[in-house]
Amino acid sequence: MRQIRFLEALREALREEMRRDSRVIVLGEDVRHSLRGVTKGLVDEFGRDRVVDTPISEAGFTGLATGAAMAGLRPVVEYQINSLVFVAFDQLVDQAQKLRYMMGGQGTIPVTYLLPASGSRPATAGQHSDHPYPLLMHMGMKSVMPSTPHDAKGLFKAAIREDDPVFVFAPAALAAMKGPVPEDDYIVPLGRAEVRREGRDLTVIAVGPLVPEALAAAEILEREGVSVEVVDPRSLLPLDAGTLVASARKTGRVVVFDDSNRTCGFGAELAALMADEAWDALRAPIRRVTRADVPVPFSPVLEREVLPSRDVLVAACQTLMVGSAT
């Protein structure tokens, strides 16, 4: 099977969906020029009416997308930087997310929101390193975070075909990752997790850009005689709770590896799920490896102390194994 980069997989998904459905349009800052690369070349094929450059007003073009969706289009909105989502929160939470409920199900809001540089990048500091998915999930926003080029394409296509608003968080750390991607049309349905590695002793639930780090940590632990199962939620909301709980019950030990803040983060919700649904099968306390509850520093040295890492994950797994019966 051919190998393409994560970013190319996103671009291919968008191009294919625009060819498949003439109602799909793209809105955002510099999408014709394509600062992030996902929309590169689309204006040449689809024209300026379907690839629309907007003013620097996230609230404005987010609201525009909602109106366009209500009028029968299927907009894809690109945000250049994660934290700019906060500027559009009223339009996202009080309008796009709630309108179908407010209308008693009589209409749909098929908008896809793409963050092509989600999460932290080296030395981008606090205002450019946020991962706002827990906030949006709290409001009921469907959200996905792929960790491979295959899933980047499949989840993005599935999101565009949804009749509800969906956020696609594409981790900046994975943009250059290469992996196998079929040339045939396919989707990865929302609500299905993936077991990336089978194991017996311990489950690591790893989210988005931390999945490759979890797999690398599992290799290290394997050499120490610890068999680690790595589960990738992929779809954050709706969440495939069944697959996650089944893995926890199988191994009896769980470490959650998540790149959102520790307090009220997605990792906290996963830990609560384990406590609710797998408590009687657990042989050790649930552990979390997450971001610290502070803004991400500009200094690379300090940044490493704030963000979750492979080394911290390995140490957490070792502690869990030593402190529990086998």
C-alpha positions, 0 to 999 in steps of 0.5 A: 500500500502507498505511504503518504504524510498525515498532512497529505491525507487530510488534503486528499480527504478534503479534495475527494469530499469536495469532488463527491459533493458540490455542497462542500465549501472551505472557509478560513484565513488564507485557505486559498494560499494554504498557510497550513497546507491542507487546502493547497491547490483547491482553489485552482480546481474548485474556484473562489466560490468554494474556497473562500478567504475570510477576514481575520475574524474567527467569530465572524466566519464561524457564524457564517459557516453556521448560516451556510449550513442552515442554507444547505451547504456543508462548510469546512472551517479551518482555524490556523491556531488552536487558541483562535477557537476561543474567539469563536466560542459563542458561535460554536457553543450557543449557535452551531452546537445547540441549534439542532436541539433548539429547532427540535431536530427540524434542521441540521448543522453539517459543519466540520471544523479543522485544526490542522496544527492542534496541540503544542509545537516547540517554543510556541508558548502558551497562546499557541499551544492549547488543546481545547478539545475537553472544553468543546466536548463538555459542550457536546461537540463531536470531536475526533483526533487521529494519530495516523495518516490512515485515520486522518483521512478516514475520520476527516471524510466521516466528519464532513459527511456528518449532519452535526458539527464535528471538530477534527483535531489534527496534531501538529506533531504528526503533520509529517508522519508517513503511513499507509493510506488506501487509494479507495474511498473509505471512512473511519466511523465516529465512535470506534476506538482502535487497539494499536498494540495487544498486551496482557499486563497493563492498558495505556489509553493514549490520545492523538499525538501521544499514541506513537509515544505510547507505542515506543514506551510499550517497546521499552517496557516489553524489554523489562517483561511488561506486556502493554496494551495501547488503545487509541480512542480516535473518536473522543465524542462519541467515545467507544467506551466499550473497547476502552473498558474491555481492555481495562478489564482484560489487563487490570491496570490502566494509565491514561496518557493525554495532552490536555490539562490534568484538572477537568481534562479528557484524561480525567473523564477517561479515569472516571470511566474506568472507575465507573465501569471497570473498578471490580477488575482493577488490580491497581489505582488508575494513573494519569500522565497529562499536561500540568495545569499551567500555560505551556512555557516558551522555554524548551526546557520548561516546556518539557516539564509541563507536557506529557512525555514518553519517559514519564509514561514509562515511569508511571507504568513501572510504578503501577507494576511494582505497586500491584500484585501480578 
